[in-house]
């Protein structure tokens, strides 16, 4: 039984990979494949949130920050690639003689860009997590703090229109590392990279969940103080999970840019960060597939229902959220598990109440002695 | 395993002006089951909290040459000091084996964390045998009986290879048979490890204590063997209010009742 379950999950990832990488590109139209690619990006970020929040108990409400680090690194590179040797068009708009800001310059290099996508979130989350977890900041305080950071970053980008494109964001990317993005074949390639990365992320958390680290992370979530009394520093355990989750958000952002073709502060702000969480909560935050499938479902809802009925979509999402939290606090993925558990053993629990009666008796004896 | 003793000298703990522990000194050695007793609010648990780094304290608590006070909690644990809590705190969602595996993990290189567990550590198998939990190896800790949870905690200390076991009311909420089993377990463990027990239960104390320290209002009231302590007039006074009105056994048993009852209610909450 204990060995069977991880194997089944691995099989599930396999099926998922075949569907995403093999079936979807054949079956779906170009438009829907692009949409699916976008959902895959959100799903990658969601897998990270599942690790940090579902298994680690850290409600990361500011994944938009790390999403932005990856997205803007990639967007800056693609913008420069499209602009050739010149300065990006939007900068010339305000000042024809504007020099390229110094922090843009290194993003001309593809290698630097890829390194930035990986290292920037690791460094940022490492410093932030170290400062917070060593000080034992947790719960609502942690959630609010991360949320505030993402608002701050979105505001910063909005207000620096000359350097970052502001609210209009960065868009009109023509090339992706030399590939012409207008070509449907290349767009399929970009989709395949995103879907492949999603599968890799699932494999990473699959191994983490069945490893000793995964057990330790759950233990830290449930009883941090107890873990400390086993000689571990819980801050380090949480830091590792937080950094990995930030890295996944950054990868998601980096793939989001060539697939969607635009990145604006709205995609990384508070609302976007909460939408990422919503998908994870719907799917089931502590499960392996829950976060990814939940995020994809919310993404699909947003682009189909959201475009057909923009006013109603928010209400549907809100209602769905309330119903799930109320009746399935562990997410939709827990429904199946609950059903089988209820069928297997109706009310088979050891008699915890016995201990109360058992206590009273020896004390009376003590008095007699 | 070294034979270093736990020596606590002149321990002071203050909570914003309120002195909870005021100059307490005691020691514990290999081969004895050491008890710390006293009425509610005597400062027993606070002493344990101070030794394990949970509460700030002045004075000294040493194992051999190593000073414990002033170090962070997990560093003290790494020096070989393990403790249990009044309310059994195990990881409810993890199995007995997983609980023990985590407790044993501190001695492993951190890279091994990324791998999956294969088989059962010999140390874990031995601890399971010793605490009688071998049949519950795959049971989620959350559905163990109360007594089994306490034993699991003790087993976790064993695989953690703690040199000093600080047990906070280990038999609260246990049946008489479980108490006897626990007491005998502690006596076996005391041969290799320093065992210090904080207890309310006087009957348990009488049966299994080697040496006893009685605390009262943050000070040491009396210290010695069970017989010495029971014969001490000050102890009788504290436990009954007036000295020499009844037999010693009764005196020690009477205040015991509300204390344990309160402890039990606390246990039932979780």
Interface residues (C-beta under 8 A of the other chain):
Chain A: X2 X6 X207 X208 X210 X211 X212 X213 X215 X216 X218 X219 X222 X223 X225 X226 X227 X228 X229 X230 X231 X232 X233 X349 X350 X351 X352 X354 X355 X356 X358 X359 X360 X361 X362 X363 X365 X366 X367 X369
Chain B: X52 X72 X73 X74 X77 X78 X82 X83 X85 X89 X90 X91 X92 X93 X94 X98 X99 X101 X102 X103 X105 X106 X108 X112 X113 X114 X115 X116 X117 X138 X143 X144 X145 X146 X147 X156 X160 X172 X173 X174 X175 X176 X178 X179 X201 X202 X203 X249 X250 X253 X254 X256 X257 X260 X261 X264 X267 X268
